[in-house]
Amino acid sequence: MKTISPANRISNVEEYYFSRKLKEVARMNADGGKPVINLGIGGPDFQPSHATILSLIEDVMHADAHSYQSYVGLPELRQAWSAFYQRWYGVELDPKREVLPLIGSKEGIMHVSMAFLNPGDKVLVPDPGYPTYTSVSKLVGAEIIKYDLKYENDWEPDFEALEQTPGIDDVKIMWVNYPHMPTGKKASLDLLARIVDFARRHNIVVINDNPYSFILNQKPLSILQVPGAMEVCLEFNSMSKTHSMAGWRQAVVMGNPQFIEWILRVKSNVDSGMFRPVMKAAIAALNNPESYYDHQNEAYQVRRIAAEQLMNHLECKFDPKQSGLFLWGRIPDRYENCEALTEPILQKARVFLTPGFIFGKNGERFVRISLCAPFEKMQEALLRIQAAGL
């Protein structure tokens, strides 16, 4: 009998780190010991706003709510995203041509990659950065060029080094992510303008992944605010973080209308639209009052204090200006690598912290603490680590 084998592309990627690690955490939880305190995952533990939940409940009761929906989402949803960007970023978007709702940004990374990248095409991926930029680029057969984001350069691209990258004029797309995950680096309009200028001069499509701009950040920014950005840029935004709707799978890609049309060609052949009550709920969420974000940030600020206490106990150095859902810290020199710190903490104290190596080689001497756990749990994590002598 002929041996069955998978597609070659499968050999280029591994199961997602958190998928593998959460299986281990589940096994530990099943062994009867203390439940593992998970400070690794960026899944908000708050509820969406009351108006969001109520909208879902109301629409799901309608007899006509359960059929297929448009591939481009409800017109009211596209209009809501357009109004959201006008309200918070001062960016005007045509909801018909420049806004495309997605079933999560992770889906969007695949759609954009399939729309722009042929096998062998070059793509610039940040190091450290979200691992999915790399894995999806591998799945579509692209040539990945990692560009360095370094502690010494405040986690900003080295534009002189980028200019000297071999084959830079053959690069098709560049992934950026500000506010940056995992480092918490906030962008300035000057930095975003330099990225746009670089992209325009080299005819590169830039995608800014922007789900963290409201979290512990007083001035949300969009790359689409930069003059000329619409010529070469796309931006993802997501309801997972800001609106505590991670499991609802609601996101959006916005920008150049020709790019949006190409992405739709891929998307319309992959999914059959989104559940209407979820889209209705997303509309309600996009109209949340400013107090909703203020209330969440007050809680995240308290948790951030607990995360800083934990980092200080571990003698990890961190930038207090970080924003976003995480705290990123440099491990002491006495540790061989980041897992030499995180693994004993998991096994002995039953606290899960994220080792920075999963985000790239420039993250190898860093750890990440999630703020997606109650303040009391974060304090308990510190007490466990202290009790374990770590």
C-alpha positions in Angstrom: 0.0 0.0 0.0 1.3 3.4 -0.9 2.4 5.5 2.0 0.3 8.6 2.6 2.2 11.8 3.2 1.2 15.4 3.8 1.9 18.4 1.6 5.5 19.5 1.6 4.5 22.8 3.3 3.6 21.0 6.5 7.3 20.1 7.0 8.1 23.8 7.1 6.0 24.6 10.2 5.3 23.2 13.6 2.3 23.1 15.8 1.8 26.6 17.2 3.8 27.0 20.5 0.8 27.9 22.6 -1.2 25.0 21.2 1.6 22.6 22.4 2.2 24.3 25.7 -1.4 24.6 26.7 -1.7 20.8 26.2 1.1 20.4 28.8 -0.6 22.9 31.1 -3.8 20.9 30.8 -2.0 17.7 31.7 -0.5 19.4 34.7 -4.0 20.6 35.8 -5.3 17.1 35.4 -2.7 15.6 37.7 -4.4 16.8 40.9 -1.9 19.5 41.9 -2.5 23.2 42.2 -4.0 24.6 38.9 -1.4 26.3 36.8 -1.7 30.1 36.9 -1.6 31.1 33.2 0.3 34.3 32.7 1.3 33.4 29.2 -1.7 33.9 26.9 -3.1 37.3 25.8 -6.7 36.4 26.1 -8.6 39.1 27.9 -10.7 37.8 30.8 -13.1 40.7 30.9 -16.6 40.5 29.5 -17.6 42.5 26.4 -19.8 45.5 27.2 -23.4 44.9 28.2 -24.7 46.4 24.9 -22.5 44.0 23.0 -23.9 40.9 24.7 -27.5 42.2 24.5 -27.2 42.9 20.8 -26.1 39.3 20.2 -29.0 37.9 22.3 -31.6 40.0 20.6 -30.5 39.3 17.0 -30.0 35.5 17.5 -33.7 35.3 18.3 -34.7 36.6 14.8 -35.8 33.9 12.4 -33.8 35.4 9.6 -30.5 35.6 11.5 -29.2 32.1 10.8 -28.6 32.1 7.0 -25.5 32.8 5.0 -24.3 36.4 5.1 -22.4 38.6 2.7 -18.7 37.8 2.1 -17.9 41.5 2.9 -19.9 41.7 6.1 -22.9 43.8 6.9 -22.9 47.3 5.4 -23.6 48.6 9.0 -20.5 46.8 10.3 -18.2 48.3 7.6 -19.8 51.7 8.4 -19.2 51.1 12.1 -15.5 50.4 11.6 -15.2 53.5 9.3 -16.8 55.6 12.0 -14.6 54.1 14.7 -11.5 55.0 12.7 -12.8 58.5 12.2 -13.6 58.9 15.9 -10.4 57.6 17.4 -7.7 58.0 14.7 -9.0 60.8 12.5 -8.8 58.5 9.5 -11.5 58.7 6.8 -12.3 55.4 5.1 -14.8 54.5 2.4 -16.8 51.6 4.1 -17.7 50.1 0.7 -14.2 49.9 -0.8 -11.6 50.4 2.0 -13.0 48.2 4.8 -13.2 44.4 4.9 -14.3 42.6 8.1 -12.4 39.4 8.9 -13.0 36.3 11.0 -10.0 37.3 13.2 -6.7 38.9 12.2 -5.0 35.5 12.2 -7.3 34.6 9.3 -6.4 37.9 7.7 -2.6 37.2 7.8 -3.3 34.1 5.7 -5.6 36.0 3.3 -3.1 38.8 2.7 -0.2 36.4 2.2 -2.2 34.4 -0.3 -3.3 37.6 -2.1 0.2 39.0 -2.5 2.9 36.3 -2.2 3.9 33.8 -4.9 6.3 31.0 -3.9 9.8 32.5 -3.6 8.6 36.1 -3.1 10.4 38.0 -0.3 8.6 39.2 2.9 10.0 41.2 5.7 9.1 39.9 9.1 10.0 41.5 12.5 12.3 39.8 15.0 10.9 39.6 17.6 7.3 39.4 16.3 4.1 37.5 16.2 5.0 34.0 15.1 2.1 33.7 12.7 3.8 36.2 10.3 6.6 33.6 9.9 4.5 30.4 9.8 2.0 31.7 7.3 4.8 33.0 5.1 6.3 29.5 5.1 3.0 27.9 4.3 2.7 30.0 1.1 6.3 29.3 0.1 7.6 32.9 0.6 11.3 33.7 1.3 11.4 35.2 4.8 13.7 38.0 5.6 13.9 38.8 9.3 14.5 42.4 10.2 15.9 43.2 13.6 14.1 45.0 16.4 16.6 45.3 19.2 16.6 46.4 22.8 19.5 48.7 22.0 17.4 50.5 19.3 14.3 50.8 21.4 12.6 48.0 19.4 12.5 50.2 16.3 13.6 49.1 12.8 17.1 50.0 11.8 16.3 51.8 8.5 20.0 52.0 7.5 20.3 48.2 7.8 17.0 47.7 6.0 18.2 49.8 3.0 21.2 47.5 2.8 19.1 44.3 2.8 20.1 42.2 -0.2 17.2 42.1 -2.7 15.3 44.8 -0.9 13.6 46.0 -4.1 12.2 42.5 -4.6 10.4 42.5 -1.3 6.6 42.3 -1.7 5.3 42.8 1.8 6.5 44.0 5.2 4.8 43.1 8.5 4.9 45.8 11.2 3.0 45.8 14.6 2.7 48.9 16.6 2.1 49.1 19.5 4.4 46.2 19.3 3.9 42.7 20.6 5.7 41.3 22.5 7.8 44.3 23.6 5.1 46.9 24.2 6.9 49.5 22.2 4.6 52.4 21.2 4.9 54.0 17.8 5.2 57.7 17.1 3.8 59.3 14.0 7.4 60.0 13.0 8.2 56.3 13.2 5.1 55.3 11.2 6.0 58.0 8.6 9.5 56.6 8.2 8.0 53.1 7.6 5.6 54.5 5.0 8.4 56.5 3.3 10.6 53.3 3.2 7.7 51.3 1.7 6.8 53.9 -1.0 10.5 54.2 -2.1 10.8 50.4 -2.4 7.3 49.6 -3.7 6.5 47.4 -0.6 3.1 46.7 0.8 3.2 47.3 4.5 0.6 45.7 6.9 0.4 47.2 10.3 -1.2 44.8 12.8 -2.8 47.2 15.3 -4.9 45.4 18.0 -3.2 46.9 21.1 -3.5 50.7 20.6 -6.2 51.3 23.3 -4.6 49.2 26.1 -2.5 51.3 28.6 -1.9 53.8 25.8 -3.2 57.3 26.0 -2.8 58.1 22.3 -4.0 55.5 19.8 -2.3 55.8 16.4 -2.9 54.2 13.0 -0.4 54.0 10.2 -3.3 55.2 7.9 -2.9 58.6 9.6 0.3 59.1 7.7 0.0 61.0 4.4 0.5 58.7 1.4 -0.1 55.6 3.5 -3.2 54.5 1.6 -1.0 54.0 -1.5 1.0 51.2 0.1 -0.5 50.3 3.4 -3.0 48.0 5.0 -4.0 47.9 8.7 -5.5 45.1 10.7 -7.5 45.9 13.8 -9.2 43.4 16.1 -12.0 43.3 18.7 -10.2 40.5 20.6 -8.1 42.7 22.8 -9.7 46.2 23.0 -13.2 44.9 23.3 -12.5 41.6 25.1 -14.0 39.5 22.3 -11.2 37.1 21.5 -13.5 34.1 21.0 -15.9 36.0 18.9 -13.4 36.2 16.0 -14.1 39.8 14.8 -11.4 41.8 13.0 -11.0 44.0 10.0 -8.5 44.9 7.3 -8.5 48.5 5.9 -6.6 50.4 3.4 -5.9 50.7 -0.4 -9.1 49.7 -2.2 -7.3 47.7 -4.9 -5.5 45.7 -2.1 -8.9 45.1 -0.4 -10.4 43.7 -3.6 -7.5 41.3 -4.1 -7.9 40.1 -0.5 -11.6 39.6 -1.0 -10.9 37.3 -4.0 -9.1 35.0 -1.6 -11.4 35.4 1.4 -14.6 34.8 -0.7 -13.2 31.4 -1.7 -12.3 30.4 1.9 -15.2 31.3 4.1 -19.0 31.9 3.7 -19.4 35.0 5.8 -19.9 35.6 9.5 -22.8 34.9 11.8 -25.1 38.0 11.7 -25.7 38.3 15.4 -22.0 38.4 16.0 -21.6 41.2 13.4 -24.5 43.0 15.1 -22.8 42.7 18.4 -19.5 44.0 16.9 -21.4 47.1 15.8 -22.6 47.7 19.3 -19.0 47.2 20.6 -17.6 49.6 18.2 -19.9 52.2 19.6 -18.8 51.7 23.2 -18.4 54.9 25.2 -14.9 56.0 26.2 -15.7 55.0 29.7 -15.6 51.3 28.6 -11.9 51.6 27.7 -11.1 53.7 30.7 -12.6 51.1 33.0 -10.6 48.3 31.4 -7.4 50.3 31.5 -7.9 51.0 35.2 -7.9 47.2 35.9 -5.0 46.6 33.5 -3.0 49.3 35.3 -3.5 47.5 38.7 -2.5 44.2 37.1 0.5 45.9 35.5 1.8 46.8 39.0 1.6 43.1 40.0 3.4 42.1 36.8 6.2 44.7 37.6 6.5 43.3 41.1 6.9 39.8 39.6 9.5 41.1 37.1 11.4 42.8 39.9 11.5 39.6 42.0 12.9 37.7 39.0 15.5 40.5 38.6 14.3 41.1 35.0 14.8 44.6 33.5 11.8 46.2 31.8 10.9 49.5 30.2 8.1 51.1 32.3 6.8 53.0 29.1 5.5 49.8 27.6 1.9 49.5 26.6 -0.4 46.7 25.6 -1.5 43.4 27.3 1.9 42.2 28.4 5.1 43.1 30.3 8.3 42.3 28.5 11.5 41.9 30.6 15.1 41.0 30.0 16.4 38.1 32.1 19.5 38.2 34.3 22.8 37.2 32.7 23.1 34.2 35.0 20.5 32.3 33.0 21.7 30.4 29.9 18.4 31.2 28.1 14.9 32.3 28.8 13.6 28.7 29.3 16.1 28.3 32.0 13.9 30.7 33.9 10.4 29.9 32.6 10.5 26.1 32.8 11.4 25.8 36.5 8.7 28.4 37.3 6.2 26.3 35.4 7.3 22.9 36.9 8.0 24.0 40.5 5.7 27.0 41.0 3.0 26.0 38.5 3.0 29.4 36.9 3.2 29.7 33.1 5.2 32.6 31.7 6.0 33.0 28.0 9.7 32.5 27.0 10.7 35.2 24.5 12.5 32.9 22.1 9.2 32.0 20.5 9.0 35.5 19.0 12.5 35.2 17.4 16.2 35.2 18.2 16.0 38.8 19.5 13.6 37.6 22.1 15.9 34.8 23.5 16.9 36.7 26.6 13.4 37.9 27.5 10.2 36.7 29.1 6.6 38.0 28.7 4.0 38.3 31.4 0.3 38.5 30.4 -2.0 40.9 32.2 -5.0 38.7 31.4 -5.4 37.3 34.9 -7.0 38.9 38.0 -4.7 41.0 40.2 -5.2 38.4 43.0 -4.0 35.6 40.7 -1.0 37.6 39.7 -0.1 38.1 43.4 -0.6 34.4 44.1 1.8 33.7 41.2 4.5 35.8 42.9 3.9 34.1 46.2 4.2 30.6 44.6 7.4 31.6 42.8 8.9 32.9 46.1 7.8 29.8 48.0 9.5 27.7 45.3 12.8 29.5 46.0 12.9 30.9 42.5 
